[in-house]
Amino acid sequence: MNTILLLSLPGGSEWLLIFLAILLLFGGKKIPELMRGIGRGIREFNSAKNDVQQQIQEGMKDEGKRESGA
């Protein structure tokens, strides 16, 4: 089986099926709350990722200063 086909994004009918499954599992009233939770999680993940990138860049600058000063 071709691995590229397994990694492809779902088409229109698949998205409809996924949406209907979510609607059945969570109900119409819970979906906005679920989406808010997902959005909050994505924001927290991106914030943590940016913090780690900033710490790595600062560490690289500090290491460069130590090497040039020695």
Legacy VTK file of the C-alpha trace (Angstrom):
# vtk DataFile Version 3.0
C-alpha trace
ASCII
DATASET POLYDATA
POINTS 70 float
0.000 0.000 0.000
1.262 3.439 -0.856
2.229 5.373 2.302
1.601 8.732 0.617
-2.074 7.829 0.220
-2.299 7.081 3.939
-0.941 10.536 4.806
-3.226 12.500 2.479
-5.879 14.813 3.905
-9.496 13.656 3.927
-11.763 14.797 1.102
-15.198 16.392 1.325
-17.179 13.247 2.084
-14.702 12.177 4.763
-14.954 15.586 6.463
-18.734 15.285 6.478
-18.518 11.841 8.071
-16.046 13.121 10.701
-18.308 16.087 11.474
-21.363 13.839 11.867
-19.439 11.486 14.174
-18.364 14.430 16.359
-21.922 15.745 16.397
-23.244 12.353 17.518
-20.544 11.883 20.166
-20.606 15.331 21.741
-23.977 16.798 20.815
-24.657 20.219 19.353
-24.344 22.100 22.646
-20.902 20.693 23.530
-19.186 21.401 20.195
-18.458 25.140 20.854
-16.985 24.226 24.233
-14.888 21.505 22.593
-13.611 23.923 19.935
-12.715 26.526 22.591
-10.747 23.870 24.454
-8.914 22.849 21.298
-8.111 26.486 20.492
-6.861 27.088 24.022
-4.654 24.001 23.791
-3.191 25.120 20.465
-2.440 28.583 21.876
-0.715 27.077 24.923
1.311 24.735 22.715
2.436 27.590 20.453
3.331 29.726 23.478
5.438 26.934 24.972
7.093 26.308 21.594
7.997 29.997 21.266
9.393 30.059 24.817
11.622 27.071 24.081
12.835 28.639 20.818
13.643 31.876 22.640
15.565 30.033 25.371
17.575 28.103 22.767
18.442 31.317 20.900
19.496 33.037 24.134
21.615 30.026 25.067
23.312 30.101 21.677
24.048 33.835 22.071
25.495 33.254 25.554
27.657 30.406 24.255
28.920 32.593 21.411
29.858 35.353 23.848
31.769 32.880 26.047
33.682 31.452 23.105
34.643 34.854 21.707
35.639 36.157 25.142
37.928 33.218 25.950
LINES 1 71
70 0 1 2 3 4 5 6 7 8 9 10 11 12 13 14 15 16 17 18 19 20 21 22 23 24 25 26 27 28 29 30 31 32 33 34 35 36 37 38 39 40 41 42 43 44 45 46 47 48 49 50 51 52 53 54 55 56 57 58 59 60 61 62 63 64 65 66 67 68 69
